[in-house]
């Protein structure tokens, strides 16, 4: 993946001048060693911050090392003014953590009181209006701190990625399918760029790529990827031309930004004018870290990108689509063990999920569009989907969305895809999320979320939730357990 940032971690130890600086430095070195043992690369900045002059030296060292994510480590109590000034002036994602005491046999000369120092640090961070990453329990041994830093690396990748992200969109949403429309003002609040374009801009650029000399090589790549699933080889030249069109648009229009995603209108005029459906190309770009959200879903594309940064894995965007019938539930009770029927649903889209995230896949056609545009005919302009069952395993359903009045809100729900044949079409899988029925009613419906959800192919709720807090998202919903009512849930059942 080349469309997500590389996080370069640095750790700076701080020491209050009435505590031994050697204690903080020794503990910092221990954290770095454990990180190295865990294959977590981190630069040990040898400047230990006791005062504001040290802050300037540390900032210079961080700049020289090209550090873009900073761990401020309280090896002892720490000086609250200088340590928070360091966080303020650093200019990138910052984590605060503190050392636990190592042994009961050394609690006189070897006691650091960082447990206490984190309290003062938090107060001073609030005075400076800073929102660093503070783990759920931010005090630990070297081994525990290293695990916290591992989470921070993924969180930092999200924040750095968003700070350099531009979203390209093509075309407005159809009048009778407005669900994913949302104000773009909150994108500016996040520091995300947005470049809205006409479908004609895309069509003109696509036509300009006719007979591009790179097309044959892309076709060969597609053949290799599809293998035996290359059911409609005749559509590959158009798909290859379209893929090159999007990649060139990205390269030529990034401007001041480093990373990009797309949110493109893909029906109904797309098929009649371009002569194919773009789903397979969308899947290929997503597998390389460039999500392409269908139906001009700008916040869907943003959500996919956040997932990609959090996991360093491809993401997909699916409709929260249909229920699992009772007979299918009854016939597969052994595989659905632990889940109620309304904990289950089918996640579906026409064919935009990367092949690496599929259990099986093959080139197909968009059946819904086919019934509208080519009824009773052999598929032609509706070819181009990647169809099959989505692979089973852990997932996180996630979306960051603006309300109609430009307030950002989000949801995060962990679950799994069950290895049961969906017996349907498109890219589809049976999803299981505990208490999904209540989550569906009180979050997805109750908070007016659209039908698209981003899918991470692992449990990543902890990282996503923490990143959202750092971004200042006040409303982050999750699938509450049965013992925990939603605010508007009727308790009289």
N, C-alpha and C positions, 0 to 999 in steps of 0.2 A: 504493500500500500504506500503510495507516494503523496497522498493528499491529506495526510495528518501530520501534526508537528512531532519532532523529536524532542523529548523532554530531557534537559540536562540539569540534573539535581546538584545542588550544593548545600552543605551544612555549615552553619556558623554557630559556635558555642558562645554563650554569654555567661558572665560571671559578675556577681555583685562584689564590689571591692573589699567588703569586710569578710568575704569567704575566700578560701584558697582557690586561686585560679587553676592550680594544678588538678584539682578535683574535676572541674568542668572539662579541662583538656583531656584528661585520662578517660573520662566517660564518653566524650566525643569520639575519641579514637576507637573505643570499644564498639560504638554504634557503626562506625565506618567499616570495621572489620567484619561485623555480622552481615552488613549489607553486601559486602564483597563476597562473603561465603554464600549468600543467597542469590548471587548473580544480579544484584541490584546496584548498578553503577551510580556512584555519588562522589563528588569532589569534596575533599576535606579542606576547608578554608582554615588556614592556620592562625588567622587573626581572631583572637578571642575578645569579644566586646565587653568592656567594662565602662566605657564612657563615650561621649559623642565623637571624640577624635578617632576612637577605634571604629566607630560606625563608618567614617569616611574611608578608613583603610580597608575595612571589610567590603564596602561597596566597590572600591577599586579592584580588589582581588576577585570579586564576583564578576565584574565586567571583563577582566582579563581572561577569566576561565570560560566566558560566554555562558554563564549560568542563567537559565530562564525559569527555574523553580527553586525556591529557597526554603530550607528547613532551619528555623530558629530553635536552637536546642538549649534549654535551661539545664545545664549540668549542675548548677547550684541555684540559689534563690534568683539570681539575675537582676540586672538594673532595669527597672520597668521603663524609664524614659528612653534611654539609648536603644534598648531592644525593640521597642515599638517604633522608634524613629527609623531603625534599620528596615523594618517591614514596610513603612510608609514610603521610604525613598527607593526601595528596591524596584518597584514598578511592575512586578509580575506576581504569580501565585505564591503565597507564603503559607507555611505550616508552622504551628507552635506545638512543641511537645516538651516534656520535662522528665528528668531522671528520677527513678525510684531508688530508694536506699538499697544497697546490695546485701548487707549482712548485719546481724545484730551485734557482732563483735567489734564493730567500728562505727559507733554512733556518737562519737565525740569529735575527733579530728576528721572523720570521714562522712559526717552528716551534711547533706547539701540543702535540705529544706526547699527543694524545687517544687514539691507538692504545694507549699505555701506560695512560692513565687508565681505559680501559674494564676493564682487568684488576682494578684496585683497586676500581672501582665494583661489579664482579660479586662480589668477596669481601664487601664491605660489605652488598650486597643479601642475601647468604646469611645474614649475621649477624642481619639484621632479619627473616629468614624471608619475604622478598618474592620474587614470581615475575613480574616484568614481562616484556613482550615484548622480546626481544633478537633482532634479525634474524640469519639464518644467518651473514652477514658484516656486522657492525654498524658498519663504518667506511667512509665514502665521501665523494665530492664532494657538492656541493649537489644536483646532479641525481640522484645515486644515493640520497641520503638522502630526497629527495622521493618516489621510488618506494617506498622502505621505508615511509614514512608512509602511502602509498596502501594498502598491505597492512594496516597497523596500523588504519586506519579501519574496514576490514571486520572485523578481529578484535575491535576494541573494540565494534562493533555487536552482535556475538554476546554478549560478556560483559555489556554493559549490558542487552541484551534478556533474558538469563537471570535477571539480578538483579531484574527486574520482572515475571517470567512466572508466570502461574497456569495449571495444566492442569485442565480440567473433564473428568471421565470419567462415562460413563453405562453402568451394567450390568457384571456380571462376565463373564468369558470362559466359553464353553461347556465342559462337562466334557471332551469328547473333542477339544478344539481349544485346548489350554492354552498353546501355544508362546510367545505374546507376553507372558504374565504375568511380572512381575518385582517384587521388593520396591520400595516407594516411599521407603524410608529415604534412599537416595542423592540423591533429589530435594531433600531438606532440606539435605544437604551442599552442594549446588550453589546453594542459595538459591531454588529453584523451589517455588512453591506448588502444592498438589494439593487438589482438591475432588472427592471421589468421590460419585457420586449413583446412585440407583436408576433403572432404566428407567421405573419408574412416575412418577418426578419429571418425566422428559422427556415422557412420554405425557400427564400432567396439563397441563403447560405447553403442549404442542402443541394439545390440545383447547381450552384457554383462548384460543387465537389463531384459532379458527374465526371466519370473517367479518371478520377484521381489515381495516380500511379500506386498509391498505398493500398487500394482496395483489395487486390489479389492476396496480399499477405494477411489482411484481416480475415478474409474468407477462409484461408487455410487455418488460422487460429480457431475460428468458429467450428470448422469441420472437426478439428482435433478435440475441442471441448464437447461437442454434441455426440461424437462417436456414432453409435447405432441409433441415437435419437435424432439424427439429421433427416427428418421425415420430409421436409420441404426445402431441398437444397436450392431450388430456383429463387428463393426469396433472399438468400444470403448476400448477393451483391448490393441490394438496396439497404439491407441492414448494415453492412460494412460501410457504405457511403454515409449513412446516418451517424454511425459511431464516430467516424472521422470528423464529421461536421460538428458534433458536440465537443469533441476534444480540442478542435481548432478554435471554436468559439471561446472555450475556457482559456486557452493559452493567450488568445488575442485580446481578451477583455478583462483579465484579472486586475490590471491596473495596479493600484496600491496594495492589493490584497495578496495573500499567499495561497489560499485554499478556496475551493468552490464546490457548490452543489447545484442541482437543477430542480426546478419544479415546472413541469411541462404539460400543457394541454395535449391530450392524446385521443380525443374523440369529440364529436362524431366526424368532423370534416377532415381530421387527420388521415383517416383511411382512404377517403375518396381522392385526396390530393397527393399524399405521399405514396399511396399504394401498398401500405403494410401497417401493422401495429408495432409500436416501438418497444414492447415489453422485454424482449430478449436483450436488446442493447442496454436497456435500463439495468437488467440483472448483471450484465458484464461489467458495467461501470461501477456498480455498487460493490462488486467483488474486489475492485481496485481502490476502494475508499472514496468513490465519487458517487454518492447516492443521487438517483434521479427519481424524484417523486412524481407519480402520475397525477392527473386531474388538477394540475396547477396548485398542488398542496404545498405551499411555502413552508408552513410550520411542520408538515410531515417530513420534508427534506431536512429541515433544521434538526428535527428529532432523530432522524436516521444518522445524521452526522455526529451528533452528541454521543449516540450509542457507539458509533465506529471509533470515536476517540477514546471512549471509556474502556472498550474491550480490545481494541486493535484487531477486530474481526469484522467481516461484512455484516451489515444489517439488512433488514427488509422492511417494507411498509405493507400492511395487510388491512383488509376490511375486517372488522369485528362482525362476522358475516351471518352465520346461521346457527341454529340450535342443533344439538345431537339428538336424533330421534330416539324414542323410548326403546324400540326394538333393537337398535344398534347398541344402546346402553346396556340392555338386558343381556344381549348376546356376548358382550365383552366385559362383564362385571369383574372378572379376574384382573384385567388390565386397568380397569377404572377404580380398583380398590382404593378406598379412602376418599373418594370424590362422590358428591351427590350429582345427580343429573344436571342440575343448573349451575354446577361448578364448571361445566364443560361448554365449549362452543367451538365452531370452526372458524379459523382464520384463513382468509382467501384473498387472492388477487389473480388477475388474468394471467400473469406469468412473468413477474418482475423479480422473483427471488433468485439469488445467485445459485448456480448449479452446485457449488460446494456446500450449500445449506439444504440441499434436497436429498431425499432418500433415493429417488429415481426421477429422471427428467427427460423430456423429449420436446423437440420443436412441435408446436401445434398452432391452432388458430383460435381467435377470440370468439367463442360461441355466441355470446350475447350480441356482439356487433354483427356477427354473421347472420343471425336471424333477422336483424334489422336491415342490413345493407346487401346481403347476398342470399336471400331466402331461396332454398331449393337448389342452390348452385354449389359447384365445387369451390372450396375456399380459395380466394385469390387475395384481395386487398385486406382481408382480415387475418392473414398469416403473420406469425412473428412472436407468438407467446412461448414461454418455457413452462411446460405443464408437467405436473407430477406431485407426488406426496412430499411434504416438507419433512426433513429428518427429525426423528424423535430426540428428546433430550431436554435439558434445562433451558428456560427462556426467561426474559424479562420483557414485559409489555410496558411501553413508555411513550409519553407524549408531552411536549412543551407547547403550549397554545396561548394565543391572545384571545381574550374575550372581545366582544363587540365594542366595549368601551376602553380597549387598549390596556387591559390588566393581564399580566402574564400569570398563568397557573399551570400546574403539571400534575401528572399521575405516574406512579411507579408500582408495578405489581409483578411479583415473581411467580413462576409456575413451571409447567413443563408441557412438551408436546408428547402425546401418547402414541405408541406404535400400533395404531389401529387404522386400517384402510378407510379413508374418508368416503370412498365410493362416489366420487364426484369429479368435477373438472376444474381446470386452472391449477395454479400453485396453491396447495391447500393442505391443512393439517388440523388435527383435533387437539385443541389446547385445553389444559386443565389449570385453573387458578382457584385456590381455596376461597370460598365465599364469593365466587364470581357473580352469582345472582344479585347479591346485595350491592357489590361493587358496580355492576351494570346499572342498577337503578339509582343509586345515591351519588355516584361519581360521574359515570359516563353520561347518563341521562340527566341526573339532577344538576350537574354543572355544565351541561350543554356542550359536551365534547363531540367533535365530528366522528365519523365512522372509521377513520384511519388510525391505526396504532403502529408505532415503531416496534420492531422486534429485535432484541439482542439474544444471541444464541448461547447465553450463559446467564447465571444469576449475577446481576451487577447492580442490584438495588442500593447497596450500601454506598457505592461510589457515586451513582447518579443522584441519590438523595443529598449527599454532602455537597456535590457540585452545585445543585440547585440552591442550597442554602447560601453558598458563597456568591451566587449570582443575584441573590436578593429576592428569590421567588418565595412569596409568603404562603401560598396555598399549594402544598404538595400532598396530594391524596394517595392513599394506598388501600389495598384490600383488607379491610379491618376484620379481625377474628370475630367469631360469633358472639363472644362475650363483650364486645366493644361496639356500641351503637354509633351510627353516623348522626350528625347534628340534627338532621331532619327525618331520621328514621322513626317510624311509628313503634313505640315500645309495646303496644297492646296487640299482640299477635295471637 
